[in-house]
Amino acid sequence: MRHDSHGLGDGLGEDDKRQESARLVSDALAGAMPRALIAEGRAERLAADWIARVDRAIAAGFSPFPRYPLDSSIREGLFEVRQSRQVVRGLEGAESALAMQDLGLSKAVATRPESDRRRVSRLLVVSADGSGRFYHGVGRLRERYFVRLEVVLIECDEMELGGATFGEGRRARALMINHKLAVARFLTRLDEFGDSPLTPTG
């Protein structure tokens, strides 16, 4: 007599399995969102839209990051983090800041193990005109600091991203929002988009 060991999803079709997988990923991201967004009831909606944008980006042949348009609200958000001096410019600058923060976090984890739980408190914002090598580097950085770092891609070039953040004529292909409260405020702006179609860029 044959006895097969089946997982819980074995009775599901491929579409159902993909939906279930996306739901689990979305739930995990929602649980890692800033506590303020969880308390406001925004985390689940934002996470579901985030994962849907990642899936659409991958299907369109883009890097696996959620993509948002550079509208007036995001412009205001970028200017706000610059005014509050809660932004680090450049991929190398972000990596250096994260490495320095790791020193303090390692001490905290030694005394409070719960400090090592995932919580999105840093946000890397990148433009849409980078090379494949650049986005590969972005992905590696996210993997290394996954416990606290997430990535969003704004559908603009480095001149637009730099100008919106640092002033006209300034370039920025990558910048990191470097404080948990500033990250929460910026993510609140992203939540206002809801679930909208992916806007392809060149």
Residue pairs with C-beta under 8 A, 6 or more apart in sequence:
9 16
9 17
9 20
12 20
22 51
22 52
22 55
25 51
26 44
26 47
26 48
26 50
26 51
27 44
27 47
28 118
29 47
29 50
29 51
29 120
30 38
30 43
30 44
30 46
30 47
30 48
31 38
31 43
31 118
32 118
32 119
32 120
33 42
33 43
33 46
33 47
33 120
33 187
34 43
34 119
34 120
34 121
34 180
34 183
34 184
34 187
35 119
36 181
36 184
37 43
37 46
37 184
37 187
37 188
37 191
40 188
42 187
42 188
42 191
45 191
45 194
46 187
46 190
46 191
48 195
49 66
49 191
49 193
49 194
49 195
50 66
50 190
51 66
52 195
53 66
53 67
53 68
53 198
54 64
54 65
54 66
56 67
56 197
56 198
57 63
57 64
57 65
57 66
57 67
57 153
57 198
58 64
60 198
60 200
62 153
62 200
63 135
63 138
63 139
63 153
64 139
65 126
65 135
65 138
65 151
65 152
65 153
66 152
66 153
67 128
67 152
67 153
67 154
67 155
67 198
67 199
67 201
68 74
68 152
68 153
68 154
68 155
68 190
68 193
69 154
69 155
69 199
70 154
70 155
70 156
70 160
70 161
70 164
73 189
73 192
74 154
74 164
74 189
74 190
75 164
76 189
77 185
77 186
77 189
78 87
78 125
78 161
78 164
78 165
78 175
79 164
79 165
80 182
80 185
80 186
81 87
81 165
81 177
81 182
81 186
82 165
82 166
84 179
84 182
86 177
86 178
86 179
86 182
87 165
87 175
87 176
87 177
87 178
87 182
88 94
88 97
88 175
88 176
88 178
89 166
89 172
89 174
89 175
90 172
90 173
90 174
90 175
91 124
91 134
91 137
91 138
91 141
91 173
91 174
93 176
94 124
94 141
94 174
94 175
94 176
95 141
97 176
97 178
98 122
98 141
98 144
98 145
98 149
98 176
101 122
102 145
105 115
105 116
108 115
109 115
109 116
116 147
117 147
118 146
118 147
118 148
119 147
119 148
119 180
120 148
120 149
120 150
120 183
120 187
121 148
121 179
121 180
121 183
122 145
122 148
122 149
122 150
122 176
122 177
122 178
122 180
122 183
123 149
123 150
123 151
123 152
123 176
123 177
123 183
123 186
123 187
124 138
124 141
124 142
124 149
124 150
124 151
124 152
124 174
124 175
124 176
125 151
125 152
125 153
125 154
125 161
125 174
125 175
125 176
125 177
126 134
126 135
126 138
126 151
126 152
126 153
126 154
126 161
126 173
126 174
127 153
127 154
127 156
127 157
127 158
127 160
127 161
127 172
127 173
127 174
128 153
128 154
128 155
128 156
128 157
128 201
129 156
129 157
129 158
129 173
130 138
130 158
130 173
130 174
134 173
134 174
138 151
138 174
139 151
141 149
142 149
142 150
142 151
152 190
154 161
155 199
155 201
156 164
158 171
158 172
158 173
159 169
159 171
161 171
161 172
161 173
161 175
162 170
162 171
162 172
162 173
163 169
163 170
165 172
165 175
166 172
177 183
177 186
